[in-house]
Amino acid sequence: MQVEFDKETFKSKARKQQEALKARGIPVKLSDVQESMAVMLGYRNLAHLYAAFADERDAFAPLSEIAQWVRWVLYFDYDDDRWGVYPEGTTLDDVATRDWTKARTVYDSRKRLPSDLVLNPRATVLETFVDAPSLEAYGLPRAADTSKVNAWVREQLGFRVIQSGIETSVHDRRDDSIDDYAILVALTPEDTARVREHMSPAN
């Protein structure tokens, strides 16, 4: 469950509510106001709301944490129903190019990720690119919609979102074929080592 505001804002709203009640001659503890507000927001209790605040905070990664992490471009492989990876150093511009000779070289160099190589949920999505069918017919994919991409990353991928905001782009193919997703992700050092080993020529 996503929270629309942070813990400090919630506490501030609860204090104002307590002051309003006291002004009307209704003595009430701040903790009781907070508990009541949490339930009114749809949570089981205050502890449940605070756990949601913690999840929300942990879903966003500051640039300072991932500054030294290696960036990788992942693509969704519909044949295997899982993500694959482009070689280290590939950019989303390489994937999005309309130069088909260059694109073919880039596409041929990618590899499916084996099912036992599960990426750490601390992986952080920085950018997305969607090669999409007709936007007029099917609308903007969530992965390319700045108002929906954060939720898509968290709900569909289980990864974190860069705190400064995910950059998105889309190419409208104007056809009826399937979406083609590519995402730029900062991987943990441990995952980087595993992906490098998977991408080595011997593999």
Residue frames relative to the residue before (quaternion, step in Angstrom):
aa qw qx qy qz dx dy dz
M 1.0000 0.0000 0.0000 0.0000 0.00 0.00 0.00
Q 0.2747 -0.7766 0.5446 0.1578 3.59 -0.77 0.97
V 0.3119 -0.7475 0.5654 0.1559 3.55 -1.05 0.86
E 0.4138 -0.7533 0.4636 0.2152 3.56 -0.86 0.98
F 0.7777 0.1603 -0.1173 0.5965 3.60 1.25 -0.17
D 0.5440 -0.6513 0.4204 0.3212 3.59 -1.22 0.26
K 0.7419 -0.4358 0.2875 0.4208 3.54 -1.36 0.18
E 0.6659 0.5065 -0.3118 0.4504 3.60 0.91 -0.86
T 0.6297 0.5168 -0.3328 0.4751 3.60 1.03 -0.72
F 0.6308 0.5309 -0.3250 0.4632 3.57 1.01 -0.82
K 0.6664 0.4993 -0.3070 0.4609 3.58 0.88 -0.91
S 0.6385 0.5290 -0.3191 0.4589 3.57 1.02 -0.81
K 0.6497 0.5048 -0.3111 0.4756 3.59 0.99 -0.84
A 0.6483 0.5182 -0.3172 0.4589 3.57 1.02 -0.81
R 0.6394 0.5182 -0.3310 0.4616 3.62 0.97 -0.77
K 0.6501 0.5092 -0.3165 0.4669 3.58 0.98 -0.83
Q 0.6372 0.5205 -0.3208 0.4692 3.56 1.05 -0.78
Q 0.6393 0.5213 -0.3196 0.4663 3.57 1.00 -0.84
E 0.6596 0.5069 -0.3062 0.4629 3.60 0.93 -0.90
A 0.6426 0.5209 -0.3222 0.4603 3.59 1.01 -0.78
L 0.6587 0.4981 -0.3060 0.4736 3.57 1.00 -0.80
K 0.6458 0.5156 -0.3185 0.4644 3.59 0.97 -0.84
A 0.6313 0.5420 -0.3287 0.4468 3.58 1.04 -0.79
R 0.6917 0.4350 -0.2588 0.5152 3.57 1.20 -0.52
G 0.5807 -0.6244 0.3528 0.3853 3.56 1.30 0.25
I 0.5405 0.5952 -0.4132 0.4277 3.57 1.18 0.46
P 0.2212 -0.7933 0.5527 0.1275 3.61 -0.27 1.23
V 0.1408 0.7922 -0.5779 0.1365 3.58 -0.74 1.03
K 0.4565 -0.6721 0.5109 0.2807 3.55 -1.06 0.76
L 0.5812 -0.5860 0.4380 0.3563 3.55 -1.15 0.67
S 0.6422 0.5376 -0.3299 0.4356 3.59 0.98 -0.83
D 0.6398 0.5169 -0.3246 0.4670 3.60 1.09 -0.72
V 0.6253 0.5251 -0.3328 0.4717 3.57 1.06 -0.77
Q 0.6612 0.5106 -0.3055 0.4570 3.57 0.92 -0.91
E 0.6442 0.5201 -0.3201 0.4605 3.58 0.95 -0.87
S 0.6671 0.5064 -0.2932 0.4611 3.55 0.94 -0.95
M 0.6597 0.5083 -0.3054 0.4617 3.59 0.95 -0.88
A 0.6255 0.5447 -0.3373 0.4453 3.58 1.01 -0.80
V 0.6630 0.4918 -0.2967 0.4801 3.57 0.96 -0.88
M 0.6433 0.5257 -0.3208 0.4549 3.59 0.99 -0.82
L 0.6648 0.4965 -0.2940 0.4744 3.59 1.15 -0.60
G 0.6220 -0.5878 0.3247 0.4028 3.56 1.30 0.00
Y 0.5535 0.5938 -0.3994 0.4260 3.59 1.26 0.25
R 0.6264 -0.5633 0.3775 0.3844 3.58 -1.16 0.54
N 0.7652 -0.1571 0.1525 0.6055 3.54 1.01 -0.90
L 0.7383 -0.4083 0.2820 0.4569 3.59 -1.26 -0.05
A 0.6270 0.5416 -0.3414 0.4439 3.59 1.00 -0.77
H 0.6296 0.5328 -0.3243 0.4632 3.58 1.05 -0.80
L 0.6534 0.5029 -0.3091 0.4740 3.59 0.98 -0.84
Y 0.6685 0.4974 -0.3087 0.4587 3.59 0.90 -0.88
A 0.6099 0.5289 -0.3504 0.4749 3.59 1.10 -0.63
A 0.6340 0.5183 -0.3237 0.4739 3.60 1.07 -0.75
F 0.6153 0.5331 -0.3423 0.4691 3.59 1.07 -0.73
A 0.6555 0.5121 -0.3097 0.4606 3.57 0.97 -0.86
D 0.6398 0.5154 -0.3205 0.4716 3.59 0.99 -0.83
E 0.6448 0.5251 -0.3164 0.4564 3.56 0.99 -0.87
R 0.6576 0.5059 -0.3090 0.4649 3.58 0.93 -0.90
D 0.7027 0.4782 -0.2675 0.4539 3.59 0.91 -0.91
A 0.6048 0.5862 -0.3543 0.4062 3.60 1.23 -0.33
F 0.7186 0.3925 -0.2293 0.5263 3.58 1.26 -0.29
A 0.2076 -0.8073 0.5462 0.0829 3.58 -0.71 1.10
P 0.3697 -0.7073 0.5499 0.2463 3.60 -0.88 0.89
L 0.6037 -0.5808 0.4074 0.3636 3.56 -1.11 0.70
S 0.6020 0.5886 -0.3573 0.4043 3.58 1.05 -0.74
E 0.6556 0.5199 -0.3185 0.4455 3.61 1.05 -0.71
I 0.7991 0.3184 -0.1435 0.4894 3.57 0.91 -0.89
A 0.3190 0.8003 -0.4727 0.1850 3.59 1.30 0.04
Q 0.7623 0.3661 -0.1962 0.4964 3.61 0.95 -0.83
W 0.4983 0.6554 -0.4382 0.3608 3.60 1.22 -0.03
V 0.4873 -0.6647 0.4850 0.2925 3.57 -1.08 0.72
R 0.3500 -0.7256 0.5598 0.1940 3.55 -1.09 0.83
W 0.0475 -0.7845 0.6183 -0.0006 3.54 -0.99 0.91
V 0.3059 -0.7085 0.5956 0.2229 3.55 -1.17 0.56
L 0.1367 -0.7763 0.6135 0.0478 3.54 -0.80 1.10
Y 0.1311 -0.7679 0.6197 0.0955 3.56 -1.20 0.53
F 0.4306 -0.6896 0.5080 0.2845 3.57 -1.13 0.56
D 0.2106 -0.7799 0.5842 0.0782 3.53 -0.80 1.11
Y 0.2842 -0.7962 0.5118 0.1531 3.58 -0.28 1.24
D 0.5752 0.5939 -0.3844 0.4106 3.61 1.12 -0.52
D 0.7729 0.3044 -0.1533 0.5352 3.56 1.02 -0.86
D 0.3266 -0.7599 0.4867 0.2810 3.57 1.32 -0.24
R 0.6741 0.3966 -0.3382 0.5234 3.56 0.92 0.95
W 0.6296 -0.5759 0.3891 0.3471 3.52 -1.33 0.20
G 0.1754 -0.7413 0.6386 0.1094 3.51 -1.26 0.64
V 0.3544 -0.7515 0.5275 0.1771 3.56 -1.28 0.15
Y 0.3729 -0.6806 0.5872 0.2302 3.52 -1.19 0.72
P 0.6459 -0.5152 0.3725 0.4226 3.61 -1.18 0.36
E 0.6331 -0.5329 0.4072 0.3864 3.53 -1.22 0.59
G 0.7565 0.3547 -0.2795 0.4730 3.55 -0.94 0.91
T 0.5099 0.6227 -0.4293 0.4098 3.59 1.26 -0.21
T 0.2083 -0.7744 0.5862 0.1158 3.56 -1.04 0.79
L 0.6216 -0.5220 0.4062 0.4197 3.56 -1.24 0.19
D 0.5726 0.5699 -0.3821 0.4486 3.59 1.16 -0.48
D 0.6130 0.5413 -0.3415 0.4632 3.60 1.08 -0.73
V 0.6850 0.4838 -0.2740 0.4708 3.55 0.99 -0.90
A 0.7315 0.4561 -0.2331 0.4500 3.57 0.98 -0.88
T 0.4282 0.7344 -0.4555 0.2642 3.60 1.23 -0.19
R 0.3425 -0.7166 0.5702 0.2100 3.54 -1.18 0.67
D 0.4757 0.6137 -0.4542 0.4368 3.56 1.34 0.22
W 0.2792 -0.8355 0.4475 0.1541 3.57 0.00 1.30
T 0.5837 0.5529 -0.3820 0.4557 3.60 1.12 -0.48
K 0.6722 0.4728 -0.2814 0.4954 3.55 0.93 -0.93
A 0.6441 0.5368 -0.3229 0.4389 3.57 0.95 -0.88
R 0.6481 0.5243 -0.3220 0.4487 3.59 0.94 -0.86
T 0.6352 0.5249 -0.3251 0.4641 3.59 1.01 -0.82
V 0.6647 0.4963 -0.2944 0.4746 3.56 0.97 -0.91
Y 0.6737 0.5032 -0.2995 0.4508 3.59 0.87 -0.93
D 0.6752 0.5064 -0.2988 0.4454 3.58 0.97 -0.81
S 0.6669 0.5188 -0.3005 0.4425 3.59 1.20 -0.40
R 0.5690 0.6139 -0.3900 0.3838 3.59 1.19 -0.13
K 0.2047 -0.7759 0.5874 0.1056 3.56 -1.30 0.41
R 0.4886 -0.6250 0.5176 0.3205 3.52 -1.16 0.62
L 0.3940 -0.6760 0.5588 0.2749 3.55 -1.10 0.65
P 0.4579 -0.6810 0.4835 0.3046 3.61 -0.82 0.88
S 0.6354 -0.5765 0.3603 0.3663 3.57 -1.12 0.63
D 0.6915 0.4709 -0.2914 0.4638 3.61 1.11 -0.55
L 0.5995 0.5109 -0.3826 0.4828 3.60 1.27 0.07
V 0.0235 0.8136 -0.5745 0.0862 3.55 0.10 1.35
L 0.3605 -0.7669 0.4935 0.1957 3.56 -0.62 1.12
N 0.5822 -0.5931 0.4465 0.3315 3.52 -1.16 0.77
P 0.4883 -0.6817 0.4543 0.3006 3.63 -0.89 0.85
R 0.5465 0.5898 -0.4103 0.4304 3.60 1.27 -0.04
A 0.3891 0.6914 -0.4963 0.3524 3.59 1.27 -0.02
T 0.1818 -0.8206 0.5403 0.0397 3.55 -0.87 1.00
V 0.3097 -0.7645 0.5414 0.1629 3.56 -0.71 1.11
L 0.2075 -0.7993 0.5595 0.0710 3.55 -0.85 1.09
E 0.8026 -0.0071 0.0542 0.5940 3.58 0.99 -0.86
T 0.1439 -0.7620 0.6205 0.1169 3.53 -1.29 0.40
F 0.0632 -0.7544 0.6500 0.0656 3.53 -1.29 0.49
V 0.0645 -0.7924 0.6063 0.0194 3.57 -0.91 0.93
D 0.2062 -0.7110 0.6610 0.1226 3.54 -0.90 1.04
A 0.0308 -0.8808 0.4683 -0.0623 3.52 0.05 1.37
P 0.5208 -0.5804 0.5050 0.3699 3.55 -1.26 0.36
S 0.8175 -0.2858 0.1674 0.4712 3.57 -1.26 -0.10
L 0.3465 -0.7385 0.5432 0.1990 3.58 -0.64 1.13
E 0.6066 0.5592 -0.3511 0.4428 3.57 1.11 -0.65
A 0.7273 0.4287 -0.2385 0.4799 3.57 0.96 -0.85
Y 0.8259 0.2660 -0.0940 0.4882 3.58 0.88 -0.95
G 0.4851 -0.6774 0.4333 0.3437 3.59 1.22 -0.18
L 0.6496 -0.5239 0.3949 0.3842 3.53 -1.36 0.12
P 0.4322 -0.6978 0.4971 0.2815 3.64 -0.72 0.97
R 0.6131 -0.5764 0.3940 0.3695 3.57 -1.09 0.70
A 0.6548 0.5403 -0.3147 0.4246 3.57 1.00 -0.81
A 0.7332 0.3633 -0.2229 0.5299 3.59 1.24 -0.34
D 0.5770 0.5685 -0.3616 0.4616 3.57 1.34 0.14
T 0.3998 -0.7580 0.4567 0.2390 3.59 -0.41 1.19
S 0.6713 0.4951 -0.3105 0.4560 3.60 1.11 -0.52
K 0.7677 0.3458 -0.1778 0.5093 3.60 1.24 -0.35
V 0.5074 0.7006 -0.4111 0.2874 3.59 1.21 -0.37
N 0.6042 0.5602 -0.3719 0.4275 3.63 0.99 -0.71
A 0.6777 0.4790 -0.2906 0.4763 3.56 0.88 -0.95
W 0.6228 0.5419 -0.3425 0.4484 3.60 1.00 -0.76
V 0.6578 0.5081 -0.3087 0.4625 3.59 0.90 -0.92
R 0.7238 0.4530 -0.2589 0.4515 3.56 0.80 -0.95
E 0.7281 0.4359 -0.2444 0.4692 3.59 0.92 -0.90
Q 0.7597 0.3920 -0.2075 0.4756 3.59 0.87 -0.91
L 0.7825 0.3289 -0.1694 0.5009 3.58 0.96 -0.83
G 0.3228 -0.7556 0.5066 0.2612 3.58 1.07 -0.66
F 0.5112 0.6295 -0.4219 0.4054 3.59 1.24 0.44
R 0.5480 -0.5893 0.4729 0.3589 3.54 -1.34 0.08
V 0.3940 -0.6867 0.5687 0.2230 3.51 -1.39 0.29
I 0.4931 -0.6335 0.4939 0.3342 3.59 -1.00 0.76
Q 0.5467 -0.6724 0.3975 0.3017 3.55 -0.83 1.04
S 0.6816 0.4987 -0.2921 0.4488 3.58 1.04 -0.73
G 0.6259 -0.5553 0.3294 0.4375 3.59 1.27 -0.12
I 0.4394 -0.6997 0.5087 0.2420 3.54 -1.01 0.89
E 0.3110 -0.7105 0.5969 0.2054 3.56 -1.01 0.85
T 0.1043 -0.8099 0.5760 0.0370 3.57 -0.96 0.85
S 0.0306 0.7727 -0.6339 -0.0097 3.55 -1.25 0.49
V 0.1100 -0.7934 0.5981 0.0262 3.54 -1.22 0.54
H 0.1830 -0.7351 0.6381 0.1379 3.53 -1.21 0.63
D 0.2832 -0.7672 0.5583 0.1394 3.54 -0.75 1.10
R 0.2411 -0.7986 0.5384 0.1198 3.60 -0.42 1.24
R 0.2760 -0.7899 0.4988 0.2260 3.59 1.25 -0.40
D 0.5863 0.5403 -0.3983 0.4535 3.55 0.92 0.95
D 0.5463 -0.6255 0.4486 0.3302 3.59 -1.22 -0.31
S 0.4304 0.7024 -0.4701 0.3168 3.59 1.17 0.39
I 0.6857 -0.5250 0.3412 0.3711 3.55 -1.33 0.07
D 0.5993 -0.5488 0.4407 0.3813 3.58 -1.25 0.46
D 0.1464 -0.7529 0.6336 0.1011 3.56 -1.17 0.66
Y 0.1417 -0.8380 0.5263 0.0279 3.57 -0.39 1.28
A 0.0419 0.7455 -0.6652 0.0039 3.54 -1.18 0.73
I 0.0547 -0.8042 0.5918 0.0038 3.57 -0.96 0.86
L 0.3212 -0.7073 0.5956 0.2044 3.54 -1.15 0.71
V 0.0233 -0.8260 0.5586 -0.0708 3.54 -0.59 1.24
A 0.2938 -0.6943 0.6230 0.2085 3.54 -1.15 0.70
L 0.1778 -0.8096 0.5553 0.0678 3.57 -0.62 1.17
T 0.5785 -0.5628 0.4559 0.3752 3.55 -1.19 0.56
P 0.6392 -0.5266 0.3773 0.4144 3.62 -1.14 0.43
E 0.6336 0.5329 -0.3355 0.4494 3.60 1.03 -0.75
D 0.6772 0.4730 -0.2933 0.4813 3.58 0.92 -0.87
T 0.5969 0.5679 -0.3576 0.4397 3.58 1.06 -0.72
A 0.6551 0.5086 -0.3105 0.4646 3.58 0.93 -0.89
R 0.6694 0.4990 -0.3022 0.4600 3.59 0.95 -0.84
V 0.6683 0.4884 -0.3050 0.4710 3.58 0.97 -0.85
R 0.6207 0.5345 -0.3455 0.4579 3.60 1.01 -0.75
E 0.6500 0.5067 -0.3207 0.4668 3.56 0.97 -0.82
H 0.6541 0.5123 -0.3108 0.4616 3.58 1.00 -0.82
M 0.7209 0.4529 -0.2480 0.4622 3.58 1.02 -0.77
S 0.4718 0.6864 -0.4441 0.3301 3.59 1.24 -0.18
P 0.6536 -0.5531 0.3489 0.3808 3.62 -1.07 0.69
A 0.6282 0.5605 -0.3426 0.4169 3.59 1.03 -0.74
N 0.7026 0.4282 -0.2592 0.5058 3.57 1.22 -0.48
